[in-house]
Every structure is written in structure tokens, then in C-alpha cells.
Amino acid sequence: MIKFEKFILKNGLKLIVHHDPSTTLVAFNVLYNVGARDENPEKTGFAHLFEHLMFEGSINIPSYDKPLQLVGGENNAYTTNDITNYYITLPKENLETAFWLESDRMAGLDFSEEKLEIQKNVVIEEFNQRYINQPYGDSSLLLKPLAYKVHPYQWPTIGKDISHIRDVNLDDVKDFFKHHYAPNNAILSIAGNITLKEIKPLAEKWFGSIEKKNIALKEIPQEPEQKEARTQTVERNVPFDAIYKAFHMSSKLGKDYYVCDLISDLLSNGKSSRLYQNLVKNRNLFSDINAYVTGDIDAGLFIITGNLMNLVKMKDAEEAINDELSKIINGDVNDYEIEKVKNKYESVFQFGQVSALNKAMDLAYNELLGDADRINHEIEKYRSVSKEEIQSVASEMFKIDNSSTLYYLSKK
């Protein structure tokens, strides 16, 4: 049980405090309720670009990293479809430095053409390295818009196209900051050997004077039900053929999410899993194969990816995957398998909660989902999944009409 206390400042900033006496470090996590799904389809990649811009210095602090390093702190950030998350770890005695740095850049960044150009070039280079110049790198750029036709999950966090970042101007950036980066669109969670009594005055001192803003309304179009199978075939300069299959599934908040996640573990969690044992080890059809869920706030995807062995035909490889899915649909799952993946999930979850930073991040994210206390019920939700639910959800999710398949062929 992770105990915590919550309070809200007058400007709308939500704060969560978790007392963890086992560590000398404090984790300071700021989650902004903005991700790739909040972007204009014609101006994508902004949330990720902002993750970079937030480290370019604020109005009063030209260098973000230097003062943090001087007090023994470390920081990083990440962007997803749904959120942008910034975090710091530092010694407790220097905690106020984190309040100073994060509040100042929430209050206002030091926008300039020069800094914008620097970070645009960084993101463009990242786009090239990760998606264009890497084998199989563009697979997600192809699979996502194949599966999503309406919802903004159709583009990755880095954006649809390099041109969207290249064409960003200073007014675009200022407008995005004004409508998303605000105390009333953020959750601050702090975990460490600290108390609510210590945190409250610091929060008031550093964040209390920041004015709330008019947050952009989230008018996100929901993806309609997919009613026919979709396929796409591409040829690339890669060593072996690959296959990517996506099935629409429950949102993170949906009851079926936990069922889908366990199905992915049954199929592909370690070398004892079904896909590895049957399709890699026994039949030698794939050199590597994985199944995972995207875990998005809105309805996400159940994705299967596999690299084919040389000379294996795509038709045979796909049929083998479908055979494995059919086994689950037909109820060919035993209690031992289910208990094993539940135990594995629980051990990974419990081990993760040793880290104050993981607890801070998880508390903030669960608060965004509706209540930070959700974190204390995750294990029981997985534990409650039945064999019958696995069969029922698999039968619905793995329908051929609900599939989008990318055939990624090696140029011969």
C-alpha cells in the first residue's frame, strides 16, 4: 500500500506527497496533461518539441541543468501520446532547488528564434536517426495511420513528418505553451523522506503565484469501430522480412485493459511464452517476435511484431501467428499459465515500487486517470482476471475485421 496525501493550490496545481523514509533522495515529478493527441493534425510533434524547449532556460534561469548539477541533482523527461512528464531526483536538503527550477519554467520560458532553431534541428536529427535511417524504423510511421483513421494516435510523438517541425515558428511555440503549460493543467508529485508539512509552504512559495490559464479544450475525435481488415505492403533495404499486426483494444481506463495486458504476457513475456516457444524455438519461423499493448488513455492497440527467418514465407508466418491467437480464442489456456503471468506482473510491479521516482511518476499518472489511489489496486485488478474473460476478450479483439497488418518486405 502506497500512502500519500493530496492538496490543490488556488491556481489549480494538484500536489501529491508520498513519505518514503527509506531513501535520502527526493523524486520531484511534474506531469503536464498534454501529449501528441492534443496536437493539430497539420502541426504535429509539438509536445515532443516542447520537451526539448523546456530545457533551454526560463526567463530568470538561463541554464536549467547547471544549478541542478551543483546540488547533486539529475533530471530527464519523456513525451507520450497522452502526457509530457518532467522529473528530478536530488538530495532532500536541496529540494527547494527543484521547486525553484520547475516553477520558473512553468511561469515562463525564454523564447527566442535561436533556441527554437537549435531544438528544431535536434528533433529533426532524432527523427532521421530513429525513423528514417534505421532498419525497420519507419514501421510505426506506417502502422499507426493504418490502424487509426480519425484519432490523433495515428501519428507518433515525434510527429507525422519532418516538415511539421521544420516549419514551426515562434508564434506557434508561444501559443502551444500558453494553452497547455499551466498549473491548472499539471500534477506535481513528490516522493522521499519528506512530509506534507514540509512541502506545503514550499509549494505555496514557488508555485502559488503562477496564474492559471485558459486550457485548450480537448476535442479529440474518437476512432470509429474498424469493420474490415486493412493491409499495407512495403519494400525496404532491410535484411529480413517483418510483420506488424495491430488490433484495436480497450483504453487504459477500460475494464478489459487488464485482460488484454495479460494476453500480451501469455503470448510474449520471456522465453517461456507461447510465441517464443512455438514460433521461434520449435518451428524456427521467426528470429524475434513480440506482443504488447500501447496502454493509451483512449482506446489503444494490441500489437504483434515479428522478424521472419530467412526463406520463411510471409503467408506461413502470418498463419502461424493466427494459429496462436486462435488457441486463446478457443480457450486453450490453462490455470498455471495465467497464474504465472499474474505472478510475474506482481513481482515486477512490487520491485518497481522500491524506487521513489517510480512511485512519484505512477502517483501523478494515476491521479490524471482519476485518482492516485488507483496505484494501490492495480495488482488486484490483474489478479481478478479470469480464464473466461481472457477467452471472451480475445474472441472480440482478434477478429480479422479488427486487424491492421503491415507486411514489411526485404528488397531482394
LUMMAR-12496 format. One line per field, with one value per residue (C-alpha): residue number from 1; residue in three letters; x, y, z. Coordinates in pm, whole numbers. Last residue first. Layout:
<recs>
i NUM_...
aa Ala_...
c1 X_...
c2 Y_...
c3 Z_...
</recs>
This chain:
<recs>
i 412_411_410_409_408_407_406_405_404_403_402_401_400_399_398_397_396_395_394_393_392_391_390_389_388_387_386_385_384_383_382_381_380_379_378_377_376_375_374_373_372_371_370_369_368_367_366_365_364_363_362_361_360_359_358_357_356_355_354_353_352_351_350_349_348_347_346_345_344_343_342_341_340_339_338_337_336_335_334_333_332_331_330_329_328_327_326_325_324_323_322_321_320_319_318_317_316_315_314_313_312_311_310_309_308_307_306_305_304_303_302_301_300_299_298_297_296_295_294_293_292_291_290_289_288_287_286_285_284_283_282_281_280_279_278_277_276_275_274_273_272_271_270_269_268_267_266_265_264_263_262_261_260_259_258_257_256_255_254_253_252_251_250_249_248_247_246_245_244_243_242_241_240_239_238_237_236_235_234_233_232_231_230_229_228_227_226_225_224_223_222_221_220_219_218_217_216_215_214_213_212_211_210_209_208_207_206_205_204_203_202_201_200_199_198_197_196_195_194_193_192_191_190_189_188_187_186_185_184_183_182_181_180_179_178_177_176_175_174_173_172_171_170_169_168_167_166_165_164_163_162_161_160_159_158_157_156_155_154_153_152_151_150_149_148_147_146_145_144_143_142_141_140_139_138_137_136_135_134_133_132_131_130_129_128_127_126_125_124_123_122_121_120_119_118_117_116_115_114_113_112_111_110_109_108_107_106_105_104_103_102_101_100_99_98_97_96_95_94_93_92_91_90_89_88_87_86_85_84_83_82_81_80_79_78_77_76_75_74_73_72_71_70_69_68_67_66_65_64_63_62_61_60_59_58_57_56_55_54_53_52_51_50_49_48_47_46_45_44_43_42_41_40_39_38_37_36_35_34_33_32_31_30_29_28_27_26_25_24_23_22_21_20_19_18_17_16_15_14_13_12_11_10_9_8_7_6_5_4_3_2_1
aa Lys_Lys_Ser_Leu_Tyr_Tyr_Leu_Thr_Ser_Ser_Asn_Asp_Ile_Lys_Phe_Met_Glu_Ser_Ala_Val_Ser_Gln_Ile_Glu_Glu_Lys_Ser_Val_Ser_Arg_Tyr_Lys_Glu_Ile_Glu_His_Asn_Ile_Arg_Asp_Ala_Asp_Gly_Leu_Leu_Glu_Asn_Tyr_Ala_Leu_Asp_Met_Ala_Lys_Asn_Leu_Ala_Ser_Val_Gln_Gly_Phe_Gln_Phe_Val_Ser_Glu_Tyr_Lys_Asn_Lys_Val_Lys_Glu_Ile_Glu_Tyr_Asp_Asn_Val_Asp_Gly_Asn_Ile_Ile_Lys_Ser_Leu_Glu_Asp_Asn_Ile_Ala_Glu_Glu_Ala_Asp_Lys_Met_Lys_Val_Leu_Asn_Met_Leu_Asn_Gly_Thr_Ile_Ile_Phe_Leu_Gly_Ala_Asp_Ile_Asp_Gly_Thr_Val_Tyr_Ala_Asn_Ile_Asp_Ser_Phe_Leu_Asn_Arg_Asn_Lys_Val_Leu_Asn_Gln_Tyr_Leu_Arg_Ser_Ser_Lys_Gly_Asn_Ser_Leu_Leu_Asp_Ser_Ile_Leu_Asp_Cys_Val_Tyr_Tyr_Asp_Lys_Gly_Leu_Lys_Ser_Ser_Met_His_Phe_Ala_Lys_Tyr_Ile_Ala_Asp_Phe_Pro_Val_Asn_Arg_Glu_Val_Thr_Gln_Thr_Arg_Ala_Glu_Lys_Gln_Glu_Pro_Glu_Gln_Pro_Ile_Glu_Lys_Leu_Ala_Ile_Asn_Lys_Lys_Glu_Ile_Ser_Gly_Phe_Trp_Lys_Glu_Ala_Leu_Pro_Lys_Ile_Glu_Lys_Leu_Thr_Ile_Asn_Gly_Ala_Ile_Ser_Leu_Ile_Ala_Asn_Asn_Pro_Ala_Tyr_His_His_Lys_Phe_Phe_Asp_Lys_Val_Asp_Asp_Leu_Asn_Val_Asp_Arg_Ile_His_Ser_Ile_Asp_Lys_Gly_Ile_Thr_Pro_Trp_Gln_Tyr_Pro_His_Val_Lys_Tyr_Ala_Leu_Pro_Lys_Leu_Leu_Leu_Ser_Ser_Asp_Gly_Tyr_Pro_Gln_Asn_Ile_Tyr_Arg_Gln_Asn_Phe_Glu_Glu_Ile_Val_Val_Asn_Lys_Gln_Ile_Glu_Leu_Lys_Glu_Glu_Ser_Phe_Asp_Leu_Gly_Ala_Met_Arg_Asp_Ser_Glu_Leu_Trp_Phe_Ala_Thr_Glu_Leu_Asn_Glu_Lys_Pro_Leu_Thr_Ile_Tyr_Tyr_Asn_Thr_Ile_Asp_Asn_Thr_Thr_Tyr_Ala_Asn_Asn_Glu_Gly_Gly_Val_Leu_Gln_Leu_Pro_Lys_Asp_Tyr_Ser_Pro_Ile_Asn_Ile_Ser_Gly_Glu_Phe_Met_Leu_His_Glu_Phe_Leu_His_Ala_Phe_Gly_Thr_Lys_Glu_Pro_Asn_Glu_Asp_Arg_Ala_Gly_Val_Asn_Tyr_Leu_Val_Asn_Phe_Ala_Val_Leu_Thr_Thr_Ser_Pro_Asp_His_His_Val_Ile_Leu_Lys_Leu_Gly_Asn_Lys_Leu_Ile_Phe_Lys_Glu_Phe_Lys_Ile_Met
c1 1567_1423_1317_946_748_395_189_-133_-435_-682_-1033_-1202_-990_-1136_-860_-1024_-1364_-1251_-954_-1187_-1406_-1121_-933_-1255_-1328_-979_-1046_-890_-921_-547_-482_-728_-596_-244_-350_-549_-298_-199_-562_-517_-383_-739_-892_-655_-452_-417_-295_-25_90_104_291_557_616_620_869_1089_1083_1208_1110_777_933_1007_642_525_777_681_309_340_538_284_-1_194_247_-110_-244_-8_-94_-467_-453_-518_-670_-993_-1074_-984_-652_-574_-694_-430_-156_-297_-314_56_136_-83_111_444_322_187_506_716_1019_1333_1535_1372_1092_1110_793_571_236_47_-261_-367_-524_-865_-802_-566_-306_-150_18_-28_246_331_679_859_1226_1416_1085_972_1203_916_1014_1227_1090_726_618_841_878_513_386_598_880_1140_1003_669_519_192_78_211_10_-298_-231_-230_-554_-726_-602_-736_-1074_-1209_-1142_-940_-626_-843_-961_-836_-791_-576_-236_-19_339_528_895_1102_1477_1796_1640_1653_1277_970_621_290_-22_-321_-656_-920_-1275_-1517_-1299_-1514_-1491_-1185_-1278_-1221_-1035_-1190_-968_-1038_-725_-650_-734_-456_-393_-163_166_175_127_404_721_607_283_458_739_488_301_604_740_407_317_620_957_1178_1101_824_692_408_320_18_-31_-301_-419_-58_-7_174_-105_-266_5_287_123_63_423_551_330_425_795_766_736_802_1085_881_584_821_982_656_389_524_781_503_398_99_-232_-290_-463_-792_-956_-807_-617_-488_-312_-211_-30_131_320_500_540_728_951_1246_1251_1626_1733_1794_1434_1263_1510_1804_1607_1350_1627_1802_1476_1434_1783_1741_1414_1589_1860_1618_1393_1686_1796_1448_1398_1157_1286_1018_755_582_618_988_1022_815_1027_1363_1274_1080_1370_1619_1399_1480_1847_1845_1647_1919_1811_1595_1415_1129_945_647_457_127_-115_57_380_655_955_1168_1502_1669_1960_2051_2372_2325_2561_2405_2068_2216_2382_2094_1841_2074_1931_1732_1513_1314_1346_1620_1654_1542_1172_1246_1327_1000_839_950_782_454_481_536_233_118_-132_-306_-324_-185_-354_-304_74_73_-58_-173_156_319_575_778_1013_1182_1367_1692_1795_1571_1394_1185_930_654_440_312_69_10_-254_-200_-536_-432_-571_-331_-459_-381_-301_-156_6_24_145_0
c2 -889_-589_-703_-690_-519_-654_-420_-564_-383_-608_-556_-724_-1035_-1064_-1077_-832_-997_-1356_-1240_-1055_-1362_-1611_-1394_-1320_-1692_-1757_-1495_-1156_-1076_-1090_-820_-586_-691_-590_-249_-155_56_256_353_563_844_905_988_892_1208_1096_762_938_1150_851_642_907_966_593_528_808_672_338_29_45_-108_-429_-457_-408_-655_-915_-861_-890_-1212_-1359_-1274_-1423_-1748_-1768_-1749_-2017_-2248_-2200_-2333_-2152_-2323_-2127_-2127_-1759_-1833_-2111_-1893_-1631_-1893_-2011_-1651_-1608_-1928_-1817_-1492_-1671_-1913_-1634_-1429_-1717_-1824_-1816_-1624_-1614_-1364_-1064_-1035_-766_-811_-504_-464_-106_171_315_645_673_465_141_51_-322_-572_-880_-977_-1193_-1250_-1479_-1604_-1925_-2163_-2401_-2503_-2216_-1913_-1986_-2220_-2132_-1764_-1706_-1902_-1751_-1941_-1715_-1403_-1225_-1278_-1458_-1501_-1154_-999_-1182_-1037_-686_-750_-871_-571_-334_-508_-297_22_308_231_216_-117_-274_-216_-484_-419_-662_-593_-840_-847_-961_-985_-785_-443_-215_-159_-292_-201_-387_-249_-430_-339_-582_-455_-313_-92_73_451_627_904_1264_1462_1793_1854_2217_2432_2544_2901_2977_2970_3235_3143_3300_2972_2782_2880_2994_2797_2474_2538_2606_2280_2052_2048_1986_1730_1532_1441_1134_1081_1114_1432_1453_1767_1744_1990_2152_2402_2499_2589_2458_2371_2674_2934_2695_2596_2962_3057_2774_2857_3226_3134_2940_2570_2488_2240_2061_1990_1937_1638_1447_1290_1398_1299_1164_918_984_795_836_1154_962_962_694_488_138_216_558_380_105_325_570_281_80_375_249_-100_-52_289_593_716_658_679_863_1091_1186_1247_1475_1665_1689_1833_2073_2203_2234_2463_2663_2731_2843_3093_3223_3302_3202_3225_3015_3140_3057_2682_2741_2925_2678_2386_2544_2696_2393_2165_2393_2373_2004_2065_1910_1616_1515_1524_1341_1540_1459_1601_1423_1511_1329_1147_1018_1007_1256_1200_1396_1396_1526_1471_1652_1684_2048_2189_1962_2128_2477_2376_2189_2469_2733_3081_3092_3403_3393_3018_2801_2571_2262_2325_2351_1979_1855_2127_1957_1638_1818_2000_1688_1757_2077_1985_1727_1995_1848_1725_1355_1409_1484_1735_1689_1805_1579_1729_1482_1555_1243_1302_1127_1003_697_455_724_735_989_1037_1385_1457_1810_1937_2283_2457_2819_2805_2524_2167_1911_1543_1298_962_603_334_0
c3 -5292_-5117_-4771_-4711_-4435_-4447_-4230_-4091_-3948_-3769_-3633_-3930_-3863_-3514_-3253_-3013_-2977_-2929_-2722_-2485_-2433_-2395_-2146_-1960_-1924_-1785_-1519_-1447_-1074_-1008_-1268_-1097_-756_-858_-985_-674_-482_-790_-840_-525_-744_-863_-1199_-1478_-1411_-1050_-1180_-1378_-1084_-847_-1103_-1159_-788_-716_-995_-864_-509_-640_-442_-624_-931_-745_-646_-1004_-1147_-885_-944_-1322_-1292_-1051_-1289_-1580_-1389_-1259_-1615_-1739_-1446_-1497_-1852_-2179_-2483_-2456_-2826_-2862_-2691_-2938_-3224_-3141_-3175_-3506_-3630_-3560_-3752_-4041_-4057_-4078_-4342_-4563_-4516_-4649_-4445_-4662_-4396_-4055_-4013_-3782_-3574_-3432_-3256_-3139_-2919_-2979_-2777_-2691_-2514_-2217_-2401_-2279_-2610_-2557_-2633_-2840_-2952_-3207_-3287_-3522_-3655_-3825_-3638_-3557_-3203_-3072_-3255_-3335_-3057_-2763_-2844_-2930_-2632_-2356_-2182_-2341_-2182_-2189_-2533_-2579_-2221_-2144_-2429_-2301_-1955_-2099_-2286_-1967_-1772_-2038_-2046_-1761_-1956_-1812_-2013_-2325_-2460_-2782_-3154_-3315_-3475_-3672_-3782_-4000_-4091_-4389_-4345_-4411_-4461_-4765_-4777_-4953_-4837_-4811_-4646_-4503_-4351_-4227_-4229_-3976_-3757_-3491_-3506_-3360_-3121_-3226_-2960_-2865_-2564_-2482_-2468_-2114_-2023_-1781_-1407_-1267_-1104_-755_-565_-743_-554_-212_-198_-297_-49_229_152_114_469_641_375_480_329_318_-47_-304_-465_-716_-909_-1138_-1423_-1636_-1373_-1306_-1673_-1977_-2221_-2383_-2335_-2423_-2752_-2840_-2765_-2984_-3280_-3250_-3256_-3581_-3658_-4027_-3967_-3703_-3930_-4224_-4053_-4090_-3877_-3540_-3277_-3058_-3327_-3556_-3588_-3214_-3328_-3375_-3717_-3944_-3689_-3771_-4100_-3967_-3680_-3887_-4135_-3908_-3665_-3929_-4025_-3824_-3978_-4032_-3900_-4120_-4142_-3808_-3520_-3675_-3907_-3644_-3389_-3638_-3689_-3312_-3260_-3553_-3410_-3074_-3206_-3421_-3121_-2912_-3179_-3250_-2883_-2607_-2252_-2089_-1847_-1520_-1569_-1630_-1302_-1104_-1217_-1134_-796_-671_-774_-595_-285_-255_-176_172_35_-209_-576_-828_-1095_-1330_-1627_-1787_-2104_-2138_-2368_-2682_-2486_-2403_-2178_-1935_-1754_-1443_-1206_-885_-686_-585_-850_-1111_-1060_-1091_-1422_-1586_-1634_-1774_-1846_-1521_-1485_-1810_-1850_-1996_-2295_-2100_-2160_-2532_-2556_-2403_-2609_-2929_-2806_-2743_-3079_-3292_-3512_-3677_-3951_-3733_-3458_-3140_-2824_-2910_-2908_-2538_-2286_-1927_-1782_-1524_-1287_-1079_-789_-651_-324_-237_107_72_307_481_195_260_-51_-135_-419_-547_-788_-940_-979_-922_-567_-484_-456_-185_-168_82_14_129_-108_0
</recs>
